[in-house]
Each structure stands twice: as C-alpha cells, then as structure tokens.
Amino acid sequence: MSDHKHEHGHEHGEACGCGHDHDHEHEEFVLTLTNEQGEDVEMVLVETFDVGEKLYALLLERENPEADGIILRMEEEDEEMVLYNIEDETEWKAVEEAYNELLAQQE
C-alpha cells in the first residue's frame, strides 16, 4: 500500500477500537486505500489491537479476503482516525509478535 496517510471518518462500531461496548449488529467497516500500482482497493477492517500505547488495525481486501492482509498503525488526529504504514523495523517486530499472540489466543 502507499506511503501516505489514509484518513477516514471514525464511526463507532464493533471493531472501531474505541473501547466502548457496542451491542448492535456488526457492520462492515470498509476503507479505500491506494496500492503500489496506484489502484484503489477496498479493505475491510477485521480487527484492532493494542501494542503498548499504540493501536493497530488488521485490514483484508474486500474482494480477496484470502490474500495476505495488512497491519497499519491507527492514530487520532483532529477527531479523525488516520492510518500509517509501519516503517520502523523494531515497531514492526513488536506488532508482529503481538498479533501472533492474539491469533494463538483465538485458536
């Protein structure tokens, strides 16, 4: 995916990562990102998880959910959630380890 930040409006939902309990039916949270070839790709927010003080999002392609997903860092800026690529190798290793632990707990 591209190296620029991706902004989208934040609406509370089951996977929004806001920390609130939501008792309503799950709605798909879809984002449109631009891939390395300059093509728009619809991505579904599958899960959010914390690593230390930071929040991360797992996204899968809406049209190809079996493909490898991507993990991006989420930060709130001006009441909007912004997604960032993980560029730092140390940060990536910590995120990868935390995600693998999360997967092991779900099995």
Backbone bond lengths (Angstrom), bond angles and torsions (degrees), N, CA, C in turn:
res aa  C-N    CA-C-N  psi(-1)  N-CA   C-N-CA  omega(-1)  CA-C   N-CA-C  phi
1 M - - - 1.447 - - 1.525 108.84 -
2 S 1.280 117.28 167.18 1.460 121.13 -173.23 1.521 111.84 -73.25
3 D 1.331 115.27 164.85 1.450 121.33 -176.42 1.516 113.91 -90.38
4 H 1.311 119.27 5.54 1.457 119.58 179.40 1.519 110.14 -96.61
5 K 1.339 115.05 160.59 1.459 117.77 -178.53 1.523 110.07 -73.60
6 H 1.312 114.99 152.32 1.456 122.39 -177.59 1.517 107.70 -117.91
7 E 1.331 117.18 116.94 1.449 120.58 -178.54 1.515 109.69 -102.85
8 H 1.314 114.56 144.05 1.450 119.87 173.12 1.515 108.54 -153.95
9 G 1.314 116.21 152.22 1.457 120.63 177.87 1.512 109.94 -66.58
10 H 1.296 117.53 142.23 1.451 122.37 -178.52 1.514 109.49 -100.49
11 E 1.315 116.37 116.47 1.447 121.26 173.66 1.514 106.84 -114.83
12 H 1.320 115.95 137.67 1.455 119.37 -179.21 1.517 110.17 -66.91
13 G 1.311 115.35 135.18 1.451 122.76 178.73 1.511 108.75 -159.42
14 E 1.304 117.12 -178.67 1.454 121.49 -175.08 1.526 112.29 -58.17
15 A 1.325 118.39 -37.89 1.461 121.50 -176.63 1.524 112.42 -107.79
16 C 1.317 117.31 25.45 1.462 118.60 -173.84 1.519 113.08 -79.05
17 G 1.348 118.20 -15.66 1.448 120.23 177.93 1.508 114.49 75.53
18 C 1.326 118.10 15.20 1.459 120.36 -176.06 1.520 112.28 -83.39
19 G 1.335 118.09 -10.51 1.448 120.29 179.10 1.521 114.30 88.30
20 H 1.313 118.10 -0.95 1.460 121.17 178.84 1.524 110.26 -93.06
21 D 1.339 115.59 151.91 1.452 120.86 176.38 1.520 108.72 -83.83
22 H 1.317 117.67 125.83 1.459 122.10 -179.23 1.522 108.64 -117.43
23 D 1.341 116.53 117.33 1.455 121.33 -176.12 1.522 113.14 -97.89
24 H 1.319 117.95 11.71 1.453 119.84 -178.34 1.523 110.92 -95.06
25 E 1.327 115.42 167.05 1.457 121.50 -178.66 1.528 110.69 -59.65
26 H 1.328 116.54 140.71 1.466 122.61 -178.43 1.531 110.79 -67.78
27 E 1.317 115.95 128.96 1.458 121.62 173.67 1.520 108.02 -113.27
28 E 1.317 116.34 142.36 1.450 121.59 179.12 1.526 109.72 -68.56
29 F 1.331 117.09 130.26 1.457 122.28 177.51 1.526 106.42 -101.11
30 V 1.331 117.04 108.60 1.463 122.68 -173.40 1.526 110.33 -110.61
31 L 1.334 115.18 134.73 1.465 122.55 176.77 1.518 107.95 -121.96
32 T 1.301 116.77 149.95 1.460 120.71 173.78 1.523 107.66 -108.25
33 L 1.332 115.43 118.53 1.460 121.98 178.75 1.519 108.54 -114.30
34 T 1.321 116.19 160.19 1.457 121.90 178.07 1.524 108.41 -104.17
35 N 1.339 116.81 125.08 1.461 119.53 -179.41 1.526 111.03 -82.87
36 E 1.329 115.96 -178.37 1.468 121.44 -176.32 1.525 113.05 -65.67
37 Q 1.333 117.44 -19.75 1.460 121.48 178.16 1.527 111.62 -90.98
38 G 1.330 117.59 3.81 1.453 121.88 179.38 1.519 114.26 82.35
39 E 1.320 116.95 10.93 1.462 121.69 -179.43 1.523 110.24 -93.29
40 D 1.330 116.53 141.78 1.457 121.10 175.11 1.523 109.01 -77.65
41 V 1.332 115.64 134.81 1.459 121.83 -179.75 1.521 107.92 -130.35
42 E 1.336 116.63 127.54 1.460 120.24 176.30 1.520 108.56 -78.97
43 M 1.324 115.51 128.02 1.455 122.42 -179.58 1.522 108.70 -120.26
44 V 1.326 116.11 142.57 1.455 121.98 178.70 1.522 108.36 -104.83
45 L 1.326 116.04 130.40 1.460 121.39 175.02 1.523 107.28 -74.54
46 V 1.326 116.19 111.70 1.455 121.98 -175.41 1.518 111.07 -92.34
47 E 1.323 115.91 -40.04 1.455 119.63 -173.99 1.518 109.82 -160.67
48 T 1.325 115.25 150.01 1.461 121.01 170.27 1.520 107.57 -121.53
49 F 1.331 116.00 150.50 1.458 120.47 178.47 1.521 108.81 -154.00
50 D 1.324 115.07 155.40 1.457 122.02 -178.57 1.517 110.58 -99.18
51 V 1.316 115.12 144.95 1.457 122.70 168.68 1.516 104.44 -132.60
52 G 1.324 115.90 108.61 1.460 119.61 -173.54 1.515 109.66 63.03
53 E 1.303 116.60 -126.89 1.467 122.68 -178.88 1.525 112.83 -93.61
54 K 1.335 117.58 1.66 1.466 120.66 -174.41 1.524 111.20 -107.75
55 L 1.339 115.40 151.26 1.455 122.95 -179.77 1.527 109.08 -109.11
56 Y 1.331 116.09 137.81 1.458 122.03 -179.00 1.525 110.00 -126.51
57 A 1.334 115.76 152.99 1.458 121.98 -179.02 1.521 110.08 -123.31
58 L 1.335 115.98 134.43 1.458 122.07 171.56 1.519 106.99 -96.75
59 L 1.332 115.99 125.04 1.464 122.39 -179.38 1.524 109.59 -121.26
60 L 1.341 115.75 138.56 1.461 122.00 175.37 1.517 108.99 -121.48
61 E 1.337 116.35 149.50 1.463 120.38 176.97 1.522 109.23 -64.03
62 R 1.316 116.09 130.89 1.465 120.99 -179.11 1.530 111.40 -62.68
63 E 1.330 117.42 -41.03 1.463 122.00 -177.42 1.524 113.36 -85.69
64 N 1.339 117.60 -10.93 1.458 121.27 -177.89 1.527 109.51 -144.74
65 P 1.336 118.01 67.65 1.464 120.67 -174.76 1.525 114.14 -66.48
66 E 1.328 117.89 -14.47 1.463 120.87 178.52 1.533 111.95 -80.86
67 A 1.327 117.48 -14.69 1.469 121.38 178.99 1.527 109.31 -70.94
68 D 1.319 115.39 161.39 1.460 119.56 176.46 1.517 109.63 -58.53
69 G 1.316 115.92 138.32 1.457 120.71 176.36 1.515 110.80 -86.54
70 I 1.314 114.98 -178.68 1.460 120.52 175.06 1.521 108.34 -127.66
71 I 1.308 115.10 151.93 1.458 121.48 175.85 1.519 107.22 -117.61
72 L 1.318 115.99 127.49 1.460 122.51 179.06 1.520 109.65 -125.45
73 R 1.319 116.18 150.41 1.469 121.68 175.55 1.522 108.54 -80.10
74 M 1.329 116.17 137.31 1.462 121.97 178.63 1.528 108.94 -107.69
75 E 1.323 116.16 133.22 1.460 121.25 175.98 1.515 108.55 -136.71
76 E 1.323 116.06 143.01 1.457 120.08 177.49 1.520 109.01 -90.97
77 E 1.325 115.53 127.89 1.461 122.34 177.45 1.518 108.01 -135.52
78 D 1.323 116.70 122.66 1.468 121.33 179.06 1.530 111.41 51.05
79 E 1.326 115.97 46.43 1.465 123.93 177.33 1.526 113.44 63.90
80 E 1.324 117.91 18.63 1.461 123.88 175.76 1.526 107.74 -120.57
81 M 1.330 116.50 146.67 1.454 120.00 173.46 1.527 107.75 -88.47
82 V 1.331 116.08 131.32 1.459 122.63 -179.28 1.527 107.31 -120.46
83 L 1.327 116.62 137.04 1.456 122.37 -179.97 1.520 110.32 -103.36
84 Y 1.340 115.52 137.57 1.460 121.56 -179.67 1.520 110.15 -127.86
85 N 1.327 116.45 143.09 1.455 121.24 170.25 1.516 108.81 -64.71
86 I 1.327 115.99 150.65 1.463 121.55 175.95 1.520 106.36 -93.40
87 E 1.312 116.43 108.67 1.466 121.74 -174.38 1.533 112.21 -98.98
88 D 1.321 117.13 -25.70 1.459 122.53 -175.27 1.533 110.24 -84.59
89 E 1.326 117.27 125.83 1.466 122.14 -177.06 1.529 112.18 -62.23
90 T 1.318 117.70 -38.63 1.466 121.35 178.91 1.523 110.56 -65.38
91 E 1.330 116.22 -43.76 1.463 120.38 177.49 1.528 109.63 -62.41
92 W 1.343 117.71 -44.73 1.454 120.95 -178.56 1.530 111.38 -60.28
93 K 1.337 117.24 -42.90 1.466 120.56 179.99 1.524 110.97 -61.76
94 A 1.333 117.53 -41.10 1.467 121.53 178.44 1.527 110.86 -65.13
95 V 1.323 117.03 -41.39 1.469 121.89 179.43 1.527 109.94 -66.64
96 E 1.312 117.02 -44.68 1.462 121.25 179.78 1.532 110.92 -60.74
97 E 1.320 116.56 -43.82 1.464 121.24 178.84 1.531 110.98 -63.22
98 A 1.328 116.72 -45.04 1.469 120.88 179.37 1.524 110.83 -63.30
99 Y 1.321 117.62 -40.78 1.460 120.66 179.92 1.526 110.98 -67.04
100 N 1.319 117.63 -41.59 1.465 120.59 177.81 1.527 111.15 -62.68
101 E 1.337 117.61 -37.76 1.466 121.43 175.91 1.524 110.32 -64.52
102 L 1.320 116.73 -40.78 1.462 121.68 178.18 1.531 110.39 -61.58
103 L 1.325 116.80 -43.82 1.467 120.83 177.67 1.525 111.42 -61.81
104 A 1.327 117.01 -42.69 1.462 121.18 -179.88 1.529 111.02 -62.74
105 Q 1.326 117.57 -36.91 1.464 121.44 179.09 1.521 111.38 -68.70
106 Q 1.325 117.88 -30.05 1.461 122.02 -177.19 1.524 112.72 -81.46
107 E 1.326 117.43 -15.29 1.477 120.43 -177.75 1.497 112.16 -77.85
